[in-house]
Amino acid sequence: MAPPREAIELITGLGEWLRLGLELFGMVAIGAGAVAAVSGMVRARLDAHSVSFTAARLTLARYLVLALEFQLAADVIETAVAPDWTTIGRLAAIGTIRTALNYFLGREMARERAEMRAG
């Protein structure tokens, strides 16, 4: 027996709101990361320290990794709500790209942390 149409519409609506919220959190994470990176550079400059672009990049990269996770979660919810082959294919492509971005950002962050510790 199929679930009532109202239940399906309710679940679909909730899924869309959840997806929208996750996308919003991703955007907020990117904005917060940009503010944190720039404010760190400004504070360093005002304290008469040399500005470390590596530290700013690491700060921004941490927020970007978080934002990518929120965006990927939103894409998974979108696919769960409307599972057609086009959406599934788009999720596979976006998931692959975002996973690769996370991987390379993580590697770059580890390398730059090691460089900062070394000197």
Summary of the structure (lengths in Angstrom):
residues: 119
radius of gyration: 19.4
end to end distance: 67.0
largest distance: 71.2
contacts: 322
relative contact order: 0.12
helix: 88%
strand: 0%
